[in-house]
Amino acid sequence: MRKLWLIFAQATTVVLAVLFVLSTLKPQWLRPMPAVTLPQTSQTSGAAAAYPPAEAGSAGLRAGYSLASRRAAPAVVSITASKAPQRHPETQDPWFKFHFGQRGQGKQTLRPQTGLGSGVIVSADGYLLTNNHVVEDASDIEVMLTDGRQARATLVGTDPESDLAVLKIELERLPVIHLGAADSLQVGDVVLAIGNPFNVGQTVTSGIVSALGRSQLGINTFENFIQTDAAINPGNSGGALVDVDGNLVGINTAIYSRSGGSLGIGFAIPISSARLVMEALLRDGQVARGWIGVQTRELTPEFAEAFKLPLTSGVLISGVLANAPAAKAGVKPGDVLTKVGTTAVQSPAQLLAAVAALKPLEPATLALQRGSKQLEVEVMVGQRPKPGPLQDTER
């Protein structure tokens, strides 16, 4: 019995020693083999499925932004705008005909100019948003949907100063995009640009919001752009900028480019601004903006010091138009305008936006600094005239 016990003890010691060595040098040898489950076949009917169900959310991760694209893309259309051919101004001059003859007579030498762009269906009634420069001076506008349907569009109204236009088509069962909240966007949010670049067909590109409130770019009179690095190219103008849920947050308008293609700097008009313009065009046929009739300059520290002004922020009034609302209210060149109503202004761009937001034919209060005196004057706001030579400096 003693001998058997000694043999058992020695064997146990050897086994433990071997296990210790393996666990130290080759631990993977001691791990259990994973269970193997065969795929379900007709011979194993009623058995549990061989592959485990996907974890919650994994399908969304695989899908990327396809859901946003499926929601928004059907409401983004391609626009072809045709313009009447331009004739040489002297083709009807008898002397021109005498010297150059009737060249090309009987042949189609003049062809309509065509422009390509995109648009977004925002109403089941057939109203579309696009850019003014897409349809400007067009004599014929054709719209093509993603389902292949085509329709001739009617121009409802345009606003060149914001570069927006509203079209209408007569079709049934139109896909309509959902309007999002551009004001809730933050830098770094993912956005998709949808349009018809270079007429290759509808294209979806992705990127992020690179900046908000971009202005003074010289693109439009009124600028408050969303900047994005989602690829925007010629033909994308008037198309949709959407969030990850497929909601419309902007109308793609312009790009910064040295070659004509995307360099990752694109600009879109926020839908909050576009919606106000659309509502005004549908309601009044035009966008009525406030106007007081002044010309402005930046208030520089040098100017403030030279004229011993007790402030360094505001907008310098460099000129006042005769008989304009500001002139009638007593505003003079050399005044510094600091507030429009309750809105503080520190740059000509801010003043332009603040005055434009005023309702025409209603009074407003302007806060001024005239030398060492602070003044408040009441002005009867006028309606901003159509764009002219002074549109960049006249408020």
ABEGO torsion letter per residue (X at the ends): XAAAAAAAAAAAAAAAAAAAAAAAABAAAABBBBBBBBBBBAAABGBBBABBBBBBGAAAAAAEAAAAAAAAAAABBBBBBBBBBBBBAAAABAAAAAAAEBBGBGBBABBBBBBBBBBBBABAAGBBBBBAAAABGBABBBBBBAAGBBBBBBBABBBAAAGBBBBBBBBBGBBBBBBBBAAABBBGBBBBBBBBBGGAEBBBBBBBBABBGBBGAGABABBBBBBBABBBBBGABGBBBBBAAGBBABBBABBBBAAGBBAGBBBBBBAAAAAAAAAAAAAAGBBBBBBAGBBBBBBBAAAAAAAGBABABEBBBABBBBGBAAAAAGBBBGBBBABBEABBBABAAAAAAAAAABBBGBBBBBBBBBEABBBBBBBBBBBBBBBBAAAAABX
